[in-house]
Amino acid sequence: MKLENLRMLQRHSPETPRIYTYNAASNAHMLAVNTRLGFRPTGRLGELQKKAG
């Protein structure tokens, strides 16, 4: 599905210079998919959550 979406973007918006995608570091499957599609890590995003009570 991701590959088809990228192909559709190429057809409809070939001037798009770059694409950003986000995945959890624990999601090894999607990280592998992204690597196969040519994506490379450029940064990290952290999120903290505090439970009330």
N, CA and C of each residue as an Amber inpcrd file, in Angstrom:
protein
   159
   0.8250000  -1.1680000   0.0000000   0.0000000   0.0000000   0.0000000
   0.8850000   1.2520000   0.0000000   1.9180000   1.2460000   0.8000000
   2.7920000   2.4130000   0.8550000   3.4490000   2.6620000  -0.5010000
   3.9030000   1.5900000  -1.1410000   4.5340000   1.7320000  -2.4540000
   3.5550000   2.3000000  -3.4760000   2.3340000   1.8330000  -3.4690000
   1.3420000   2.3530000  -4.4130000   1.0510000   3.8260000  -4.1420000
   0.9890000   4.2120000  -2.8800000   0.7900000   5.6300000  -2.5530000
   1.9510000   6.4830000  -3.0600000   3.1670000   5.9790000  -2.9450000
   4.3250000   6.7130000  -3.4550000   4.2740000   6.8330000  -4.9770000
   3.8580000   5.7750000  -5.6410000   3.7190000   5.8230000  -7.1070000
   2.6610000   6.8370000  -7.5210000   1.5540000   6.8630000  -6.7960000
   0.4850000   7.8130000  -7.1080000   0.9810000   9.2490000  -6.8920000
   1.7390000   9.4710000  -5.8420000   2.3020000  10.7970000  -5.6010000
   3.2180000  11.2040000  -6.7480000   4.0280000  10.2890000  -7.2260000
   4.9160000  10.5840000  -8.3630000   4.1210000  11.0040000  -9.5890000
   3.0250000  10.2920000  -9.8410000   2.2020000  10.6070000 -11.0170000
   1.5170000  11.9560000 -10.8880000   0.9750000  12.2550000  -9.7230000
   0.1480000  13.4480000  -9.5450000   0.9260000  14.6680000  -9.0610000
   2.1110000  14.4630000  -8.5110000   2.8960000  15.5810000  -7.9850000
   4.3880000  15.2980000  -8.1410000   4.8500000  15.1760000  -9.3850000
   6.2520000  14.8000000  -9.6100000   7.2460000  15.8410000  -9.1000000
   6.7960000  17.0510000  -8.8220000   7.6990000  18.0930000  -8.3470000
   7.9470000  18.0370000  -6.8370000   7.3080000  17.1090000  -6.1390000
   7.4920000  16.9730000  -4.6930000   8.9520000  16.5910000  -4.4140000
   9.6860000  17.4540000  -3.6760000  11.1210000  17.2120000  -3.5090000
  11.4820000  16.1310000  -2.4910000  10.6370000  15.9410000  -1.4770000
  10.9520000  14.9240000  -0.4630000   9.6890000  14.5240000   0.2820000
   9.7860000  13.3860000   0.9370000   8.6650000  12.8320000   1.7030000
   9.1910000  12.4750000   3.0810000   8.4380000  12.8340000   4.0960000
   8.7790000  12.4560000   5.4690000   7.8100000  11.3810000   5.9360000
   8.3300000  10.4030000   6.6280000   7.5020000   9.3420000   7.1770000
   7.9640000   9.0770000   8.6010000   7.0530000   8.6690000   9.4480000
   7.3610000   8.4400000  10.8550000   6.9400000   7.0360000  11.2620000
   7.7810000   6.3940000  12.0560000   7.4630000   5.0790000  12.6060000
   8.0920000   4.9640000  13.9830000   7.4730000   4.1970000  14.8400000
   8.0450000   3.9240000  16.1530000   9.3170000   3.1020000  15.9850000
  10.3060000   3.3680000  16.8130000  11.5590000   2.6130000  16.7610000
  11.3240000   1.1250000  17.0070000  10.2310000   0.7980000  17.6820000
   9.9110000  -0.6050000  17.9750000   9.2120000  -1.3110000  16.8110000
   8.8550000  -0.5840000  15.7560000   8.1370000  -1.1700000  14.6250000
   9.1400000  -1.6280000  13.5530000   9.8320000  -2.7110000  13.8450000
  10.8960000  -3.2070000  12.9610000  10.3890000  -3.5040000  11.5540000
   9.1810000  -4.0190000  11.4310000   8.6450000  -4.3590000  10.0990000
   8.5480000  -3.1170000   9.2140000   7.9300000  -2.0450000   9.7090000
   7.7790000  -0.8530000   8.8790000   9.1110000  -0.1370000   8.6750000
   9.9960000  -0.2050000   9.6400000  11.3240000   0.3800000   9.4390000
  12.0470000  -0.3450000   8.3080000  11.9000000  -1.6630000   8.2370000
  12.5060000  -2.4420000   7.1500000  11.8630000  -2.0900000   5.8060000
  10.5460000  -1.9200000   5.7930000   9.8480000  -1.5140000   4.5640000
  10.3930000  -0.1730000   4.0900000  10.4820000   0.7840000   5.0060000
  10.9830000   2.1090000   4.6390000  12.4060000   2.0450000   4.1000000
  13.2440000   1.2340000   4.7000000  14.6160000   1.0800000   4.2220000
  14.6280000   0.5150000   2.8070000  13.8080000  -0.4910000   2.5600000
  13.7380000  -1.0790000   1.2050000  13.2400000  -0.0950000   0.1740000
  12.3960000   0.8370000   0.6040000  11.8630000   1.8380000  -0.3220000
  12.8140000   3.0220000  -0.5020000  13.9200000   3.0170000   0.2270000
  14.9170000   4.0640000   0.0430000  14.8740000   5.1900000   1.0550000
  13.9780000   5.1020000   2.0230000  13.9440000   6.1280000   3.0670000
  15.1540000   5.9500000   3.9640000  15.6120000   7.0370000   4.5540000
  16.7260000   6.9620000   5.4880000  16.4170000   7.8280000   6.7020000
  16.8980000   7.4170000   7.8610000  16.6400000   8.1960000   9.0750000
  17.3040000   9.5720000   9.0070000  16.5750000  10.6030000   9.3900000
  17.1210000  11.9600000   9.4200000  16.9020000  12.6260000  10.7650000
  16.1230000  12.0220000  11.6340000  15.8640000  12.6180000  12.9320000
  15.0650000  11.6760000  13.8010000  14.8510000  12.1130000  15.0180000
  14.0590000  11.3320000  15.9650000  13.0120000  12.2330000  16.5860000
  11.9190000  11.6300000  16.9630000  10.8370000  12.3440000  17.6240000
  10.4970000  11.5960000  18.8870000  10.4850000  12.2780000  19.9940000
  10.1610000  11.6330000  21.2700000   8.8260000  12.1440000  21.8000000
   8.1760000  11.3200000  22.5460000   6.8930000  11.7050000  23.1310000
   6.8180000  11.1260000  24.5300000   6.4060000  11.9330000  25.4700000
   6.2650000  11.4920000  26.8510000   4.8040000  11.5560000  27.2510000
   4.4200000  10.6740000  28.1200000   3.0380000  10.6500000  28.5860000
   3.0530000  10.4280000  30.0900000   2.2690000  11.2300000  30.7940000
   2.1520000  11.0770000  32.2400000   0.7190000  10.6820000  32.5550000
   0.5600000   9.6340000  33.3080000  -0.7620000   9.1900000  33.6970000
  -1.2000000   9.9150000  34.9660000  -2.3770000  10.4520000  34.9310000
  -2.9100000  11.1860000  36.0890000  -3.3770000  10.1830000  37.1440000
  -3.1980000  10.5660000  38.3890000  -3.7360000   9.7480000  39.4690000
  -2.7000000   9.0370000  40.1600000
